[in-house]
Amino acid sequence: MDTKYKFELIPDWRYESSNRSPNIVHYAEFSERWYRNAKLEVAGTNGRESTRNEIIFAASFLETYIFEWARTIAFNSLDEYFPPMPRFQIDPRFKRTLTNKWKQIPAELYADKIIPVCPKLKLVPLGTLMKYRHRLMHASASRSVAALELVAHGWALDVARRLLLEFHGQLGTAPPAYL
């Protein structure tokens, strides 16, 4: 069977226990998969279809990455940064946009002395990426394909990659090896 997608087993299941609870938590990591999917779309030859998928996959990558990164360094206090249900209904932090998550969560982790520096990221490209993503997801892009034709193939993935490189550069930590 010939397909453009390559399947690769990525060990993504993790187990961890919290000092706040006697329970063992089983969780998965998806950010690398979103990144790899976006990278496949950049290499794809389906024109606008590849660009649409790349935008959605790059935005999904950044959404899962900020959560998985915070979970890695603040496992025991993750609920403070990503409130669980049903608290989300009254907690305004649950309704953060992705741009606000990338701005506010590192600032909160810095204020709580979990990370040594508060990154000052250039988030305008992320805002543009999210505008395209919202148009795609909420069908306004279906009215006109002209806006998508202006998006260079590979642009969305480059926005995500540059954001992570800038983020880890300011923190003084290594970015993920798959970048």
MOTA-V518432 format. One record per residue. N is the residue number from 0. OMEGA is omega in whole degrees, 0 to 359 (none if undefined). Layout:
# MOTA-V518432
{{N:OMEGA} {N:OMEGA}}
This chain:
# MOTA-V518432
{{0:183} {1:180} {2:179} {3:181} {4:174} {5:179} {6:181} {7:178} {8:177} {9:179} {10:186} {11:181} {12:182} {13:176} {14:180} {15:176} {16:182} {17:175} {18:178} {19:186} {20:177} {21:183} {22:172} {23:183} {24:178} {25:180} {26:181} {27:176} {28:184} {29:187} {30:180} {31:178} {32:177} {33:180} {34:180} {35:177} {36:178} {37:179} {38:176} {39:179} {40:176} {41:179} {42:183} {43:183} {44:182} {45:175} {46:182} {47:178} {48:178} {49:180} {50:177} {51:180} {52:180} {53:180} {54:181} {55:181} {56:180} {57:178} {58:178} {59:176} {60:182} {61:178} {62:182} {63:182} {64:182} {65:177} {66:182} {67:177} {68:179} {69:179} {70:181} {71:185} {72:182} {73:185} {74:185} {75:180} {76:183} {77:181} {78:178} {79:183} {80:178} {81:185} {82:179} {83:176} {84:354} {85:182} {86:183} {87:184} {88:181} {89:183} {90:183} {91:180} {92:178} {93:186} {94:180} {95:171} {96:179} {97:178} {98:178} {99:176} {100:180} {101:178} {102:191} {103:184} {104:175} {105:178} {106:178} {107:178} {108:176} {109:179} {110:179} {111:178} {112:178} {113:174} {114:188} {115:184} {116:178} {117:182} {118:175} {119:187} {120:173} {121:189} {122:179} {123:177} {124:177} {125:177} {126:178} {127:177} {128:181} {129:177} {130:177} {131:180} {132:180} {133:179} {134:179} {135:185} {136:184} {137:169} {138:179} {139:177} {140:179} {141:180} {142:182} {143:177} {144:182} {145:180} {146:179} {147:179} {148:178} {149:182} {150:180} {151:176} {152:181} {153:183} {154:184} {155:179} {156:178} {157:176} {158:181} {159:181} {160:180} {161:179} {162:180} {163:178} {164:177} {165:181} {166:181} {167:176} {168:179} {169:179} {170:183} {171:178} {172:180} {173:174} {174:179} {175:182} {176:183} {177:177} {178:none}}
